[in-house]
């Protein structure tokens, strides 16, 4: 039975789920699971495409919820719990894809091939995805239930609002669907019709190296409103420090250097803000996120211990036959399942590395077992951190790559101490980091899904089974998409570079002496982390004693640059060759210590310092709108409730950004296949000329969207 009065942010003592424990509504139905699996496969494939091109993915839970409500309603009456199972099962595809594309393509940059490695990608995606689900099971009660009111889980809360709005209708639903409509039109005009720029930017000549920019998306505006001005402001402060303090400082002190300063391959004076950020700020941000994550983990150790102790007590009680029958809303997969599943994952990981090693990268049985154990240790560490980060700022801003870098640093440091520095161990480190990244990404999405389930009154064990099914189905599609893009987008371009094959520059190595291309034999060389030759693969002609052609594989090309994976390859190569900029990493660590000493929780600041200021500025705009809305309001339950008109409208904006953004991607895929005329909908410059590329128009349109949020947030629910 559904509650008539429902608030997603009521304190634990007062909160009641939308559907109570005694309800017998249909939930884990075949149609819900099948539809969720289809969405998981679809969103998994699309996320691979987006992530390889842009280095980020779009949260799938809210778009899937909106689609599920419409589709299941078309096939007959559906329940809110069925729609929740659809979004839970389907969201696994996007999160697993994010972990895969951020890491595993790094093997390509390190000289290994993925074109014939479908089953390796499949099993690594499956292991990492299941690990993320398993480790969230003992944490659910602590992070989702007991931290209710402290950890907001913005996407999970927004998803619950969408599900409830679809169930209720009326003025409650109208705020969400107004957000969907206005946000959808805004996103379509910006992304597909290109009526104004995606990211207005101002490069001040009076502060070289700095950049003022904002990714003016409806979803970032909505997330910023939901998390509120305090958290949004702290995140933005990290971005301001990196982009408006550190980067100009680096440019000022490095502008007279005549040569490049590692890890960059070009002099600082010639670097754009994006290059400064990628080369120098991200290592600092990675150190900050890793340090803040460890501090967060130390703070959460008591809750982790309590959760595990409670789970073990349940096991003992069940064995003794004295366990109380938990109601439907408290039923998780048993702790024995988690323990046995972890052991099975260690065995699967060891067997995969031992009996199906990466060609040319075989390692010993002991090192493979150590890698499998590291996956469990780092997996549990960063699953916990990822879930808490998502509770603070949402899945869209979850710094999975930062946690992965921390994993790679620790793993490679251990390998370095053990003397394992060859290419085989670099591949092994990437494999460990890849599985941990997938686990962390999926744990973040899983925590949002479990929050949604907690708010609407779902059965946790059924959600957890749905997540395991979703990971399995998505893993089949993700590998096919990854390998298909790598092969289908590859190209060979002329690139004349004189080199001495007998004395190759540092960071350049020969892969094979006999590489056939267009009936001619070349020497294939790979550059990674070299200060003389840009990263990539090249064909060397012995007759002319120079590089003649650059072999641009699909992954790593302009069409799919995979920026995150290239960063991972650089980190691993830098540590094992002792060329990682550790001083930059330590700057981030001590920055976090300074922030903690000021009495500020450092995690949000560290995340902001690692992300692009374009993301943090747009999120801050949403937080600023909420501050304007609530500054003259009394501190009432309604003013802080996620069922307030502003929060509901923000949920619609988030959903619109996801659904219409993905629609634009589908159209792009259809253009590539030749099913749609290229740039058919790109009419911005045709209709309004140079105004379509004017940054001020983008700022004005984003201001209008923010104004609409302010207006709807001031309305009263009827």
N, C-alpha and C positions, 0 to 999 in steps of 0.2 A: 504493500500500500504506500503510495507516494505522500510525502509530507506537503501540506498546503503552504506552510511557512518554512522557507529553507534559506540558509545562509552558509555559503561555502567557507567563510572565515570566522564563524562563531567559535569561541573558546572550546577546548575539548570537553569541559564539563557540561556545556550547553549544546554542542553540535549534535545534529541528527542527520544521517544520510537521507538523500532524496527518497530512496526505496528502503524500507525498514527490513530487519532481519527475518521477519515472519513471512515476507512476500514469497510467492511461488511463481513470479513472472518468468517467462522463458528467457534463458540467458545463453548457455553454451549449445546453441542449435547448429545443425549442420550448415544451414545457409549462412549463418554468421561466420563460422570458421572458414568456409570456402571463400566467401566474399573477402574476408580479411586476408586470406592467403593470396588471393589474386591481387589485392591492393599492395600487399607486401612485395610481391614480385615486380609489379609495375613501378612502385616508388623506389624500390631498390635499384632497378635499372636506370631510372631517371636520375637518381642521386649520384650514381657512378658518373654519369655524363656531366652533371652540374659540378660535382666535386673536382673532377679532373680538369675542367675548364676554369673554374673560378676559385677553387680552393676552399669552398664551403658548401654546405648542404642546407636544404630547407626542411624544417620540422614537419613531419607528415601527419601527426595525430589529428590536428584540427581539420585539415582538408579532408582526411579520410572520414572523420565524423560527419562533416557536412554532406559528403557524397553518400555515406551509408544511410543517413536519415532519408534522403531522397530516393535512393534505389530500393531499399527494403520497403518503404512506404508504397512504392509503385507495384511491388509484388504482394501487397497485403499488409495488414496491420503488423507493426513491429514494436518491440519493447525497447526502452532506454538501455536495458542491460544487454540486449542483443547488439545494439549499435555500439555499445562500449566494447564488447568482445571483438567486433569488426575493427575498430580503431586500434585496439590493443594488439591484435594479431598483425595488422597491416603495418603498424609503425616500426616493427622490428626491421623491415627491409631498409628503410632510410638510415637507421642508426648503425646497422652492421655495415652498410655500404660506406658510410663516413669513415669508420675505422679502417676498412680495407683500402680505400683510395688514398688515405693520408699516409700510408706506410708501405704496403707491398710493392707499388710501382718503384720504390727506391731501389729494388733489386735490378731493375732495368738500367738505372743510372750507374749502378756499380758494376755493370758488365754482364749481368745474368739475363737470361731470356725467360719471359712468361708466356710466350706464344703457344707452347705445348704443355703448360703447367696448370691446366684447368682444375684437375682434381686436387692439386696442392692448394690453390686458392679456395676451392670449395671447403676443404677440411679445416683450413686455418680460419675461414669465416665462421664455420660451424662451431669450432672449439671456442673461439673468442665470444661469439654471440651467446652460446649456452652458458659460458662462464659468467658473463654479465648478469644473466637472469638468475643463476644459482646463488651468486653471492648477494643479490638483493633480497633473497628470501628471508634470511635471519635478520636483515636490517629493516625490513618493512615496518614492523611494529614500532621500532624506535624512531625512524626518520619520518615516516608518513603519519603515524597516529599520535605518538607522544610529542612530536615537534610541530603538530598542527597549530598554526598561528604564528610560529617562528619561521619556519621554512614555507615560503609561499607557493613554490612550484608553479610559476606563472602560466606556462603552457598547459600544465595539467589542470589548473583551476579554470583557465579559459575554455579548455576542451569540455570540462564538466558543464560550464555555463552554456556552451553550444548544445550539448546533449539535452540539458534540461529545457532550454529555450525551444528546441525542436519538439519536445514532449508537451510543453505547456501552451505555446502560442500566446496570443494576447500581447499586451504591452511589454511583458517580460521578454518575449521573443522579438518584438519589434526593434528593440535597441540593438540586439545582436545582428538582425538581418539588415537594419539600416547601415550598420558598420560594414556588413558583407557587401551591400550594394554600392555604397559610396567608395569604400576601399577597393572594391573590384573594378569599378570604372576608373578610379585613379591609377591603379596598377596596370590595367589594360592600356590606357592612354600613354603611360610612361614606358612600359616594357615592350609592348608589341607595336604600338603606333609611333613610338619615339617622338612624342609631342614636346617633351622637355628632357633635359639630361638626367641620368640616374644618380649622379654624384657631383653636385656643384662643388667647385674647388677654387680657393684663392691662395696663390703663392706669393707671399709678401716679399718684395725686394728689400725691405728694411730688416728682414729677419731670414736670411738665406738658410735653407735646410728645413724650414718649417712649412706646414701645410694646414690650412683651414679647409675642412671638407666635411660633408655629411652624406651618408647613404640614405636618401630620403624615401624610405620604404614605409608602407603602412604597417607592416609587422613590427618593425623596430619602434615606431611611435607607440603602438599598442602595448608592447612588452614594457617599455619605459613607464607608461601610465600604471600598469598593473604592479610593477615592483616598487613604485613610489619614488619620491624625490630623494630620499636619503641614500638608498642603495644606488639609484641611477647617478646621483651626484658623485658618490665615491668612485664608481666605475669611470665616469668621465674625468675625474681628477687624475686617475692613472694615465688616461689618454693624453691629457694636457701635459703632464710631466714628460711623457715620452716624445710627443710630437712638437711641443712648443718650448721645451727646455733642453732635453737631451740631444735631440737631432740638430738643432741650431748650434749647440755647443760642440758637437762632433764636427760639424761643417766649419766652424770658426777655427778650431785648433788644427784641423786637418787640411785646410784649404791650400797650404803651401807645400804639401807633400807631392813630390814629383811622380811617385809610383803608387800602386795600390797597397792598401793595408788589409791583410787577410782578416775575414773571409771574403772580402770583395776582390774582384779582378780588375777594377778600374779605379783611378785616383778619386779621392773624396771630393775634390773640387768639381769633378764632372758628374757626380752622382745626383740623381733625382731624390726627392723625399721618399718615394717608394723603395728605391734601392738602399737608402740609408736605413730605413725601417727593416727591410728584409735582411740586410747584412749585419747590422749592429744592434738594433733595438730588439729584434726577436730573440737573440741569445740572452740578452739582459732580461727580457720578459719571461723567457723560459726558466731562468734561474729564480726569478721572483715567484712565478706560479708554483714551481717545485717546492720552494721554501715555504710559501704560504700554505700549500697543500699539506706539507708535513706538519706544520703548526696546527692546522685544522684537524689532522688525524690525531695528534696528541690530545687535543681537546675532546675529541669524540671517543677516545679509547674507553672511558667508563661506560658510555652507552653501547659500544661494541661488545665489551665484556659482558654487560648486563644482557644484551640480546642473545649472545652465545650461551650464557649460563641459563637463561630462561629456556632456550631451545633444548639444552641438555637435560634440564629438569623435566621437560615435556617427554623426552625420550624415555627417561627412567620411569616416569609415571605411567606411560603407555605400556612399558614392559611389565610393570607391577600390576597393571589393570586398574589403576586408581585415577587415571586422568579424567578430568571433567570434560564433558562433551562441549566443545567450543561451538558457538552459534555460527551461522553461515558467514557473517561478516568478519570473523576472526580465523577462518580456516585457511592455513597455508600448506604448501607442500611440506612434508615432514622433514625434520633436520637430518634424518638418516639419508634422505634422497640427496641432500646437499653434500654430505660427506662422501657417500658412494660416488656421486657424480663427479666430485673433485678428483677422486682417485682414478676414475675412468678417464678423465680429461688428461691427467698426467701420463697415463699409459698411452692414450691416443697420440699425444704430442711426442712422446719418446719414440713410439713406433714409426710415426711419420718421418721424423728426422733421421732415424736409423735405417729404415728399409726403403725410404724414398727420398734420399738426400737431393738437394739442388744440384744439377749436373755441374761438376767441377768444384763443388763446395762440400765434399764429404767431411764430416767431423767424427770424432770418436764417440763411443757409447756413453762414457762418463760425462763428456761435455753436453751431449744430448739430454741426459738425465738432469744435469744441472740447469739446462735451459728450460726443461719442463717444470722444474721446481720454481725457477724464477718467475715463470708465467703465473703460477699460483700465488706466490708472495706478492709480486707487484700488481697482479690482477685484483687481489682483495684490497690492497692499499688504495689503488686508484678507482676502484668501483665505489668505495666509501667516499672518497674525495669528490668524484664526479657527481654522485647523488646529492651531496650537500651543495655543490656549486649550482647544480640545476635547481635545487630548492631556493637558492638565492636569486639567481638571474635568468634561469631558464635554459633550455636545451640549445637554443640558437646561438648563445654566447658561451657555451661550454668549451673551455680550452683543451680539448682532447689532445691536440698536437703538443701543447705544453707538457702535459702529463706523459705523453709518449717520449718526448725529448728527455725528460727526467729519467724514464725507464732505460732509454738507450744509453744515457750517460753512465748510470750506475752499472748496467750490464757490461758496457765496454770497459769501464774502469776495472771491473773484476777480471775480464778477459785479459786486460793489459797486465795486471798483476800476475796472472797465471802464465803470461807469455804467449797468449793466443792472439796473434795480430795478423794472421793471413786473411786472404779474401774469403775463405770458408767461414771464418768466425765473424767477419763483417756481415755475411748473409745470415748467419745464425742469430746475431744481435738484432737484425731487422725483423727476423721471424718472431723473436720474443717480443719486440716492441710492437709488431703488427697485431699479435694476439691480444696484448694488453690494451692497445688502442681500441680494438673492436669491443673488448669487454667493457672498457670505460665508456665508450660511446653508447653502447647498448644499455648499460646500467643507467646512464642519464635519462634515456628515453623510457626505460622500464620504470624508473622512479616517478616520472611524470604520469605514465599510464596507471600505476598503482595509486597515485594521488587522485586521479580522475575516478578510479574505481571506488576509493574510499569516500569521495564526495557524493557519488551517485548511489552508492549502496551495492556495489558489485561483490562477488565472491572471490577473494584473492586467489585461491587455488585454481579456479577456472581461468583467471587472467594469466597466471603463471604458466599454465599448460598452453594457453593460446600464444603466449610469447615464444615458448619453445617450438611450437609448430611454425610460427612466423619466421623464426631464424632459419629453420630447416629449409623452408620453401625459398626464402630470399637468397640463401647461399647458392642454390642452383643457378639462379639468374645472374647474380653479381659477377661470378667468374666468367660467364659467357660474354657479358657486356664489357668487362675489363679487357679481355683478350681480343674481342672483336674490334674495339676502338684502337687498340695498339697496332693491330695489323692493318686495319682499314684506312687509317689516317697517315701511315708512314710515307715518307718521300725522300728522295735523294737530290741534294742541291750542290752546285759547284761551290767550292770554298778552298782557295789556294792558301796553304800555310806551310812555309819551308820549315822542316824540323830535321834533326839528326837522329835517325832511328837507333843508333848505337848509344846515344846519350840523351835519352828522353828527359824532358823537364819533370820536376817533381809533380806528382799527381797525374801523370800520363803513363799508361801501360799498354802493352800489346796484348790483344785478346786472342787473335788467331793470325797465323801467317798466310792462310789461304782462304780468302773470302771472295766468292764469285759474285760479280755484278756485271750484267750486260755482256757476258762472254769474256770478261777480263778478270784476272786475279789480282787482288789487292791485299795489303796488310791492314787488318782492322785494329784500330787503336781507340782507347777509351780515356777521356779526360774527366777528372772529378777532383775539384779542390785545387786546381792548378792556377798559378798567378799569371801564366803565359798564354794558355789556351782555354777558351771558354768551355764549360762543361758540355760534354756530348760525345758522340761516336763519329769516327772519321775513317776514310779509306785512303791509305798511304800507297802511292805508286812508287815502287822501287826504281823504275826507269827514270823518273824525274826527281827522285829524292825529296819528295814533298807530299803533303796532303793535297789531294785533288778534289775530294767529294766529302760532304758531311751527310751521314746517314741519320736522318731525323725520324726516329720511330714515332708512331702515333702518340704514345704517351711521352711527353717531353717536347712535343711540337707546339706551334702557336695555337693549334686547335685544341690541344689538351695538355697544357704546360705542367699540370700536377705540382703546383708550388710547394705544397706541404711535404710531399714525398721527396722532392729534391732537397728540401731542408734536412729531412731525416738522413738521407744518404750523405750529405755534407757533414752532419754531426758524427755519424759512425766513422766515416773516413777520417775526420779530423782527430777523433780520440785515438783510434788505432794507429794513426801515423804521427800521433803526438802534435797535431797542429790545430786542435780545437781552441778557440779563444776563451780559455777558462777565466781570464780576468773579466770578460764581459759577463759571463755567467755569475761570477761571484759578486759583481756589482748589483745584480738583481737580488741575490741572497741578502746582502747587507742593506739594500733598500727596504726590503720587507722587514728586516729586524728593526730598522729605524722607525718604520710606520707602526710596528707593534709597540715600540717604546713610547710612542706618542699616545697610546691608548686607543688606537683605531684598529678594527679588525682588518687585517691586511689582504684577505683573499679577494674581495671585490676590487680593491686598488690594484693588486697584482694582475688580475684578469684584464682590467682596463689598460694597464701599461703594456700588455702583450697584444691586445687587439688593435685594429686600425682605429684611428680617431674618427673615421667616417661612421663606424658602427656605434661607438660610445657617444658621439655627439647626437645622433638620431635618437638613441635610447634616452639620453638626458633631456631631449626635447619633450618626450612623453612624460618623464618625471616632473618637468617644469609645469606642464599643463595640469597635472594632478595637484601640484602645489598651489597654482592659481585657483583651481576649483575649490580646494578645501581650506584655504588660508583664513577665510572669514566664517567658516562653518564651525559650529560647536562640535566637540569630540563625541560624536554619537556613533552608534553601531553602523548606521547607514553610511556615514561619511567614510568609514574605513572598510566597508564590506565589498567583497568582490561581486556582489549582486547589485551594487550601485549602478546607475545608468552609465556612468563613465567606464566602469570596468566591463560591463556587458558590451558596450559599443567598441571598446578596445579589443574584446574577444573577436568581434566581427572583423575588425581591421586586420588582426593576426590571421584569421581564417582566409580573408580575401587575398592577402599577400601570398599565402601559400598556394591556394587554388589557382588564382589567375597567373601567378608566377610560373607555376608548373605548366599551365596551359600554353604559355609563351614558349616554354622549352619543348613541349610536344610539337608545336608548330615548326620550331627550328629543326627538329628531327625529321619532320615530314618534308621540309625544304631540302634537307640533305639527301633524302631518299628520292627526291624528284616528284613527290606527290603534290606539292604545293609550289607555286611560282616563288622563287627567292624574293624576299623583301616585299611580299604581296601586301602586307599590312603596314609596312614602314613608309608612312605617308607624311611624317612630320615636316621634313624640309620641303616636300612638294606642296603642302598646304600653307605653311606659315613661314617658309624660307629660313633665314638665319636665326629667327627667333627660337626655333626648335633646339638649337644648340646653345642658347643663351643661359648661363648659369643662374642669372637672376630670375628668369622665368621659373626654373626648378625650385628656387627658394620661395617664390611667391606661391606656387602650387602647394608646396609642403606646408606653408603657413596657413593656407586655406584649409587643408586637411586637418591641421592641428586646431584650427578655429572650430571646425565642425565637431571635433572631439570635445572641446570646451563647451560648446553649445549643448550637445547631447548630455554631457556630464552634469549640467546644471538642471536638467529636467527631473521631474519626479516620476517614479514608477506608480502606475495606477493598479 
